[in-house]
Amino acid sequence: MASQLLILNKKQIQQKIDRIAYQILEDNLNEKEVVLAGIWDRGYKLALRLEKVLKKISGFKLTLLRIDLQKESSKLVASTDLDESYWKNKVIIIVDDVLNSGKTLAYGLGVFLNTPHKKIRTVVLVDRSHKIFPIATDFVGLELATILKEHVDVVMDVEGEEDRVYLS
């Protein structure tokens, strides 16, 4: 097994989530509703955590949406657990755990392109800066310079394991 270097512990992950939630609030002060669209599965888990914090600090309605992607496909194959009426003409925030090449976020974005919306923002816990797709992140927990052969793992809500982010 490759060696693992702890990047973020449970407390640090929560601090990053809290900070991102406040950034989302500041970016949407005049909004009545915001849609958190989490990419299954770790992006969705992160969106759940953001929703919990945002419910405490914001006054807007939150809608949580799950995006399912076939990440290995060479073309966009995606579905959501809610009908487009839930996000039409609203602020959409696409959430994922790690940004590597940008393909996952680009495919996640594709779900919303044929529906009118107010604005779309992106959230990632860790940005590795190896983009090959023209994707920018709006809210980032940690920017991390890595080499391509390294792997960033996010462990969240895994039974019997403490939340952590590590590099291997």
N, C-alpha and C positions, 0 to 999 in steps of 0.2 A: 504494500500500500504506500502511495506517495505521502510525503510528509505534508502536514497541514499547518498553516500559519493562521492564527486567529487574527481577523481583521476588525470585527465588531463583536462585542459581547451583548448579552441580553439588554443591559441598561443602555448601552450606546445605541443599539437598534431603536429602542423606544425614544431616546432623545432625538434621533434623526427623524422618526415618524412625527413626533411632536412639532419639530421645526418645520417640516414639510407641510403639516396641517395648518400652521400659522401662515405660511407663505400662500397656501391655497386660499385661506380666508382673506388675506390682504389683496389677492388678485381678483377676488370675487365679492367685494364688500357690498356692491349694489345688486347682487343677484338674489332671486327668490328661490332658485333651485339649481343644484349642481348634480351631475351624473358622474359617479365613480365607476369606471369600466375596467375591471381587473382581468388581466389575462390569466387564464387557468393554468397552473394552479397556484404558484407562489405569488404571482401578481395579484390574484384575487384575494389571497390571504393578507397581503399588504394593504389592499383596498379596504378590507374589513377593519384592519387596525386604524387606518386613516379615518374611516367612517366613525369609529368609536370616539376618536379625539375631536373630530369636527362637530359631532353632535353636542359635545360639551362646550365648545367655544364659539360656534357660529349660530346664526339665526335662520340660515336657509335650509330648505328641504333637501334631503339627500336621497338619491336613488342609486342603489348598488346594482351593477350589471356585470354579468359574467361573459367573457369572450373566450370561446373555444377555437383554437387554431390547429391546423395540421401543419406544424412547424417544419416538417421535413419535405413538404410539398414545394415544388418549384413555382406554383402559382397560388394565388390567394384562395384558400379553402377555410372559411370561418363561419361561425354561428354564434348567436347570443341567446341568453335565456329570457330576454324580454323583447317585445315587439318594438319597432322603431318609433312608435308613438311615445314611448317613454323618454326618448332622447331628442326628438325633433324640436328644433328651435331652442335648445338649451346649451349650457356649458357642459362640455364633456371632458373628463380628465381620464386619460388612459394610464393605467398603472401596471408596472411590471417590476420584478425584483432586480434583474441585472440587464444592463444594456451592453451588448457585445458588438455584433455587426450592425444592429439596427433593423434586421429583417423582421423580428417578432413585432416590434413597435410599428413598423411600416405596414405589416399585415393587419395589425390591430386597428390602425388608422383607416385602412381600406374599408372596414366595416361601416364607417360613418360617412364616407365621401359622397354617397348618393342621397343623403338626407340633409336638409338645411339645419344648421346649428349656429349658435352664437359665437363660440370659439372652442377650439380643442387645445388642451394642454397635455403634457406628458410628465409622468413621475416615475423615477426609478430609485431604488435604494442604493445601487452601486452602478456607476458608469465606468466601464473599462476603457473607453476611448479607442475602440478598434472598429469604428464605423465603416461600413462599405455601402450603406444606404444613407441618403441625405436626411437623417433624423437628428433633431436636436432635442435635448431634454430641458424641460422648463423648471422642474423641481428635482433636485438630486440630493440624496443623503450623503454619498461619498464618491468623489472622483478618484479613481485608482489606476495608476499606470502599471500595466502588466505586460508580459510577453504573451504571444499568441498561444503557446503551448500550456500556459498556466490556466487553471480553472477556478472560477469563483463560485462557491456553493453557499446558498442561503438556506439555513435551517430555521423554519418558523412553524410553530404549531404541530410539531412532530411528537407524538406520544412517547414519553420517556426520555426526551432529549431537550436540553435547554436551547433557547433561541441563540443563534450565532451566525456569523458570516466568516468564512475562512477561504484561504487561498491554498490551492494544492497544485 
